Amino acid sequence: MEACKPAKFPLPRGLKLSLDEGELFPHPDLYRRLVGRLLYLNLTRPDITYGVQQLSQFLSTPRVLHYNAALHLVIYLRGSVNIGLFYASDIDFILTAFCDADWGSCSFTGRSLTGYCVFLGSSLISWKTKKQVTVSKSSAESEYRSMSHTSRKIVWLNELLQELYIQVPKPITLFCDNTAAQHIAANPSFTNVQSTSCSTAITFVK
């Protein structure tokens, strides 16, 4: 590992991991321990969040390809030890959130990925990549589910700050790059039949 050339990205570009491709890794406990350490490190390294989420899908029956991808992530970390989080001392208390979804990105379940990050002022304080529980029928639906998940996190953070006697300016801005999802959020009377399966998410965001 010490002689390896540093990797530019947490995972190889274009890598698609599957459940049953390649031979089984002979030491699954080793793979689980490695991913467990990466999950812990993810608490302070948001740049590896997506990679760790991908690797954590294969804890039950890891394959050699999965282990090699995990080693690639370790090599990336070794070459990026100077990357970290910076929290300014003169921070303001404006909450701003960004969310996105990767529709149907899981090749073996058809489920989408939610990704979000939340800033307090200019400081990143919360982030996550997570597979959505339900299969979405459209990109707009997957984006709206992502908005709902992020909104719940915003509400929790706002209540936490209130308990610390910190007043967050309202309204809190949530950025989403999907026009259809924005249209649903901006129209309280929107009742599209394709949106009924995520009606709970729609109600929560509004």
C-alpha positions as a LaTeX table, in Angstrom:
\begin{tabular}{lrrr}
\hline
Residue & $x$ (\AA) & $y$ (\AA) & $z$ (\AA) \\
\hline
Met1 & 0.00 & 0.00 & 0.00 \\
Glu2 & 2.87 & 2.41 & 0.76 \\
Ala3 & 4.19 & 2.12 & $-2.79$ \\
Cys4 & 0.77 & 2.69 & $-4.39$ \\
Lys5 & 0.18 & 5.78 & $-6.46$ \\
Pro6 & $-2.44$ & 8.03 & $-4.76$ \\
Ala7 & $-5.94$ & 7.71 & $-6.20$ \\
Lys8 & $-7.72$ & 10.84 & $-7.42$ \\
Phe9 & $-11.21$ & 9.62 & $-6.57$ \\
Pro10 & $-12.68$ & 7.57 & $-3.68$ \\
Leu11 & $-13.85$ & 4.90 & $-6.15$ \\
Pro12 & $-12.63$ & 4.14 & $-9.68$ \\
Arg13 & $-14.51$ & 6.25 & $-12.21$ \\
Gly14 & $-17.43$ & 4.43 & $-13.82$ \\
Leu15 & $-17.26$ & 1.54 & $-11.33$ \\
Lys16 & $-20.50$ & $-0.46$ & $-11.03$ \\
Leu17 & $-20.55$ & $-2.98$ & $-8.20$ \\
Ser18 & $-22.95$ & $-5.92$ & $-8.25$ \\
Leu19 & $-24.02$ & $-8.59$ & $-5.78$ \\
Asp20 & $-22.86$ & $-11.65$ & $-7.71$ \\
Glu21 & $-20.07$ & $-10.60$ & $-10.07$ \\
Gly22 & $-16.66$ & $-12.16$ & $-9.48$ \\
Glu23 & $-15.48$ & $-14.67$ & $-6.90$ \\
Leu24 & $-16.35$ & $-14.51$ & $-3.23$ \\
Phe25 & $-13.82$ & $-12.82$ & $-0.97$ \\
Pro26 & $-12.32$ & $-15.56$ & 1.26 \\
His27 & $-12.12$ & $-13.35$ & 4.38 \\
Pro28 & $-15.50$ & $-11.61$ & 4.78 \\
Asp29 & $-14.72$ & $-10.55$ & 8.36 \\
Leu30 & $-11.73$ & $-8.58$ & 7.09 \\
Tyr31 & $-13.96$ & $-6.77$ & 4.60 \\
Arg32 & $-16.54$ & $-5.99$ & 7.30 \\
Arg33 & $-13.90$ & $-4.59$ & 9.66 \\
Leu34 & $-12.46$ & $-2.42$ & 6.90 \\
Val35 & $-15.86$ & $-1.01$ & 5.91 \\
Gly36 & $-16.67$ & $-0.46$ & 9.59 \\
Arg37 & $-13.56$ & 1.68 & 9.96 \\
Leu38 & $-14.49$ & 3.60 & 6.81 \\
Leu39 & $-17.98$ & 4.22 & 8.20 \\
Tyr40 & $-16.40$ & 5.69 & 11.32 \\
Leu41 & $-14.04$ & 7.85 & 9.26 \\
Asn42 & $-16.99$ & 9.07 & 7.19 \\
Leu43 & $-18.06$ & 11.10 & 10.24 \\
Thr44 & $-15.33$ & 13.62 & 9.38 \\
Arg45 & $-14.76$ & 12.96 & 5.66 \\
Pro46 & $-17.87$ & 13.83 & 3.62 \\
Asp47 & $-15.95$ & 13.25 & 0.39 \\
Ile48 & $-16.04$ & 9.47 & 0.94 \\
Thr49 & $-19.74$ & 9.27 & 1.83 \\
Tyr50 & $-20.89$ & 7.88 & $-1.51$ \\
Gly51 & $-18.06$ & 5.35 & $-1.72$ \\
Val52 & $-18.67$ & 4.06 & 1.80 \\
Gln53 & $-22.40$ & 3.74 & 1.11 \\
Gln54 & $-21.66$ & 1.66 & $-1.98$ \\
Leu55 & $-19.25$ & $-0.64$ & $-0.14$ \\
Ser56 & $-21.57$ & $-1.14$ & 2.84 \\
Gln57 & $-24.15$ & $-2.88$ & 0.61 \\
Phe58 & $-22.04$ & $-6.05$ & 0.43 \\
Leu59 & $-21.24$ & $-6.84$ & 4.06 \\
Ser60 & $-23.04$ & $-10.19$ & 4.05 \\
Thr61 & $-21.32$ & $-11.75$ & 1.02 \\
Pro62 & $-18.43$ & $-9.55$ & $-0.12$ \\
Arg63 & $-16.58$ & $-10.41$ & $-3.31$ \\
Val64 & $-13.01$ & $-9.79$ & $-4.39$ \\
Leu65 & $-14.14$ & $-6.84$ & $-6.51$ \\
His66 & $-15.75$ & $-5.24$ & $-3.47$ \\
Tyr67 & $-12.59$ & $-5.66$ & $-1.40$ \\
Asn68 & $-10.46$ & $-4.18$ & $-4.19$ \\
Ala69 & $-12.80$ & $-1.18$ & $-4.32$ \\
Ala70 & $-12.42$ & $-0.76$ & $-0.56$ \\
Leu71 & $-8.63$ & $-0.84$ & $-0.92$ \\
His72 & $-8.90$ & 1.80 & $-3.65$ \\
Leu73 & $-10.75$ & 4.01 & $-1.17$ \\
Val74 & $-7.99$ & 3.48 & 1.41 \\
Ile75 & $-5.39$ & 4.49 & $-1.20$ \\
Tyr76 & $-7.43$ & 7.62 & $-1.92$ \\
Leu77 & $-7.47$ & 8.46 & 1.79 \\
Arg78 & $-3.73$ & 7.95 & 2.06 \\
Gly79 & $-3.20$ & 10.55 & $-0.65$ \\
Ser80 & $-5.67$ & 13.07 & 0.79 \\
Val81 & $-4.78$ & 13.26 & 4.48 \\
Asn82 & $-4.75$ & 17.07 & 4.24 \\
Ile83 & $-8.49$ & 17.22 & 3.49 \\
Gly84 & $-10.71$ & 18.04 & 6.44 \\
Leu85 & $-13.55$ & 20.17 & 7.76 \\
Phe86 & $-13.08$ & 23.84 & 8.64 \\
Tyr87 & $-15.35$ & 25.64 & 11.09 \\
Ala88 & $-14.94$ & 29.41 & 11.21 \\
Ser89 & $-15.04$ & 31.17 & 14.58 \\
Asp90 & $-17.22$ & 33.97 & 13.20 \\
Ile91 & $-19.91$ & 31.66 & 11.84 \\
Asp92 & $-23.43$ & 32.95 & 11.22 \\
Phe93 & $-26.43$ & 30.77 & 12.03 \\
Ile94 & $-28.10$ & 30.51 & 8.64 \\
Leu95 & $-29.06$ & 26.94 & 7.74 \\
Thr96 & $-28.78$ & 26.04 & 4.06 \\
Ala97 & $-29.32$ & 22.58 & 2.59 \\
Phe98 & $-28.66$ & 20.91 & $-0.76$ \\
Cys99 & $-30.20$ & 17.63 & $-1.88$ \\
Asp100 & $-30.07$ & 15.39 & $-4.92$ \\
Ala101 & $-31.22$ & 11.96 & $-6.03$ \\
Asp102 & $-29.84$ & 9.36 & $-8.41$ \\
Trp103 & $-32.97$ & 7.76 & $-9.86$ \\
Gly104 & $-32.95$ & 3.96 & $-10.01$ \\
Ser105 & $-29.19$ & 3.82 & $-9.57$ \\
Cys106 & $-29.18$ & 0.52 & $-7.65$ \\
Ser107 & $-28.93$ & $-2.15$ & $-10.35$ \\
Phe108 & $-30.16$ & $-5.00$ & $-8.15$ \\
Thr109 & $-33.10$ & $-3.29$ & $-6.37$ \\
Gly110 & $-34.09$ & $-0.47$ & $-8.73$ \\
Arg111 & $-34.11$ & 1.95 & $-5.81$ \\
Ser112 & $-32.75$ & 5.48 & $-5.97$ \\
Leu113 & $-30.06$ & 7.16 & $-3.90$ \\
Thr114 & $-30.62$ & 10.22 & $-1.75$ \\
Gly115 & $-27.75$ & 12.58 & $-1.09$ \\
Tyr116 & $-27.78$ & 15.75 & 0.98 \\
Cys117 & $-25.55$ & 18.20 & 2.80 \\
Val118 & $-26.47$ & 20.92 & 5.30 \\
Phe119 & $-24.44$ & 24.03 & 6.06 \\
Leu120 & $-24.55$ & 26.27 & 9.12 \\
Gly121 & $-23.23$ & 29.48 & 7.66 \\
Ser122 & $-20.26$ & 28.39 & 5.56 \\
Ser123 & $-19.58$ & 25.28 & 7.65 \\
Leu124 & $-20.72$ & 21.81 & 6.62 \\
Ile125 & $-22.43$ & 20.18 & 9.60 \\
Ser126 & $-24.44$ & 17.25 & 8.19 \\
Trp127 & $-24.26$ & 14.99 & 5.14 \\
Lys128 & $-25.48$ & 11.59 & 4.00 \\
Thr129 & $-25.86$ & 9.25 & 1.06 \\
Lys130 & $-28.64$ & 6.70 & 1.55 \\
Lys131 & $-30.62$ & 4.27 & $-0.56$ \\
Gln132 & $-34.30$ & 5.17 & $-0.67$ \\
Val133 & $-36.71$ & 2.69 & 0.89 \\
Thr134 & $-39.25$ & 2.71 & $-1.96$ \\
Val135 & $-38.76$ & 2.31 & $-5.70$ \\
Ser136 & $-39.58$ & 5.62 & $-7.39$ \\
Lys137 & $-41.46$ & 5.64 & $-10.68$ \\
Ser138 & $-39.85$ & 8.83 & $-11.98$ \\
Ser139 & $-36.86$ & 11.07 & $-11.40$ \\
Ala140 & $-39.19$ & 13.74 & $-9.98$ \\
Glu141 & $-40.50$ & 11.27 & $-7.41$ \\
Ser142 & $-37.00$ & 10.24 & $-6.36$ \\
Glu143 & $-35.97$ & 13.90 & $-6.09$ \\
Tyr144 & $-39.01$ & 14.69 & $-3.97$ \\
Arg145 & $-38.26$ & 11.81 & $-1.63$ \\
Ser146 & $-34.77$ & 13.25 & $-1.31$ \\
Met147 & $-36.27$ & 16.65 & $-0.47$ \\
Ser148 & $-38.46$ & 15.02 & 2.18 \\
His149 & $-35.52$ & 13.21 & 3.80 \\
Thr150 & $-33.46$ & 16.40 & 3.81 \\
Ser151 & $-36.37$ & 18.41 & 5.22 \\
Arg152 & $-36.62$ & 16.04 & 8.17 \\
Lys153 & $-32.93$ & 16.58 & 8.86 \\
Ile154 & $-33.37$ & 20.35 & 8.64 \\
Val155 & $-36.24$ & 20.25 & 11.14 \\
Trp156 & $-34.16$ & 18.15 & 13.55 \\
Leu157 & $-31.14$ & 20.48 & 13.29 \\
Asn158 & $-33.33$ & 23.54 & 13.76 \\
Glu159 & $-34.87$ & 22.08 & 16.91 \\
Leu160 & $-31.42$ & 21.12 & 18.22 \\
Leu161 & $-30.15$ & 24.67 & 17.72 \\
Gln162 & $-33.25$ & 26.05 & 19.45 \\
Glu163 & $-32.49$ & 23.88 & 22.48 \\
Leu164 & $-29.05$ & 25.53 & 22.51 \\
Tyr165 & $-30.79$ & 28.96 & 22.44 \\
Ile166 & $-29.65$ & 29.64 & 18.89 \\
Gln167 & $-32.26$ & 31.22 & 16.67 \\
Val168 & $-31.99$ & 30.23 & 13.01 \\
Pro169 & $-33.24$ & 32.84 & 10.50 \\
Lys170 & $-36.32$ & 31.75 & 8.57 \\
Pro171 & $-37.13$ & 30.62 & 5.99 \\
Ile172 & $-34.48$ & 27.92 & 5.65 \\
Thr173 & $-33.37$ & 27.41 & 2.05 \\
Leu174 & $-33.34$ & 23.93 & 0.52 \\
Phe175 & $-31.78$ & 23.66 & $-2.95$ \\
Cys176 & $-32.97$ & 20.99 & $-5.39$ \\
Asp177 & $-32.04$ & 20.79 & $-9.07$ \\
Asn178 & $-35.20$ & 19.06 & $-10.31$ \\
Thr179 & $-37.78$ & 21.41 & $-11.85$ \\
Ala180 & $-40.71$ & 19.02 & $-11.41$ \\
Ala181 & $-39.94$ & 18.49 & $-7.72$ \\
Gln182 & $-39.65$ & 22.26 & $-7.24$ \\
His183 & $-43.02$ & 22.71 & $-8.95$ \\
Ile184 & $-44.68$ & 20.24 & $-6.58$ \\
Ala185 & $-43.16$ & 21.96 & $-3.54$ \\
Ala186 & $-44.20$ & 25.43 & $-4.74$ \\
Asn187 & $-47.84$ & 24.48 & $-5.43$ \\
Pro188 & $-49.83$ & 23.48 & $-2.31$ \\
Ser189 & $-52.77$ & 22.32 & $-4.45$ \\
Phe190 & $-50.66$ & 20.13 & $-6.74$ \\
Thr191 & $-52.40$ & 16.75 & $-7.12$ \\
Asn192 & $-50.73$ & 14.75 & $-9.86$ \\
Val193 & $-51.78$ & 11.09 & $-9.88$ \\
Gln194 & $-48.15$ & 10.06 & $-10.38$ \\
Ser195 & $-47.29$ & 11.67 & $-7.06$ \\
Thr196 & $-49.77$ & 9.72 & $-4.91$ \\
Ser197 & $-47.19$ & 7.09 & $-3.95$ \\
Cys198 & $-45.08$ & 9.76 & $-2.28$ \\
Ser199 & $-47.98$ & 11.77 & $-0.83$ \\
Thr200 & $-46.53$ & 11.53 & 2.69 \\
Ala201 & $-43.25$ & 13.03 & 1.51 \\
Ile202 & $-45.14$ & 15.79 & $-0.34$ \\
Thr203 & $-47.17$ & 16.64 & 2.76 \\
Phe204 & $-44.08$ & 16.76 & 4.97 \\
Val205 & $-42.11$ & 19.10 & 2.69 \\
Lys206 & $-45.06$ & 21.48 & 2.31 \\
\hline
\end{tabular}
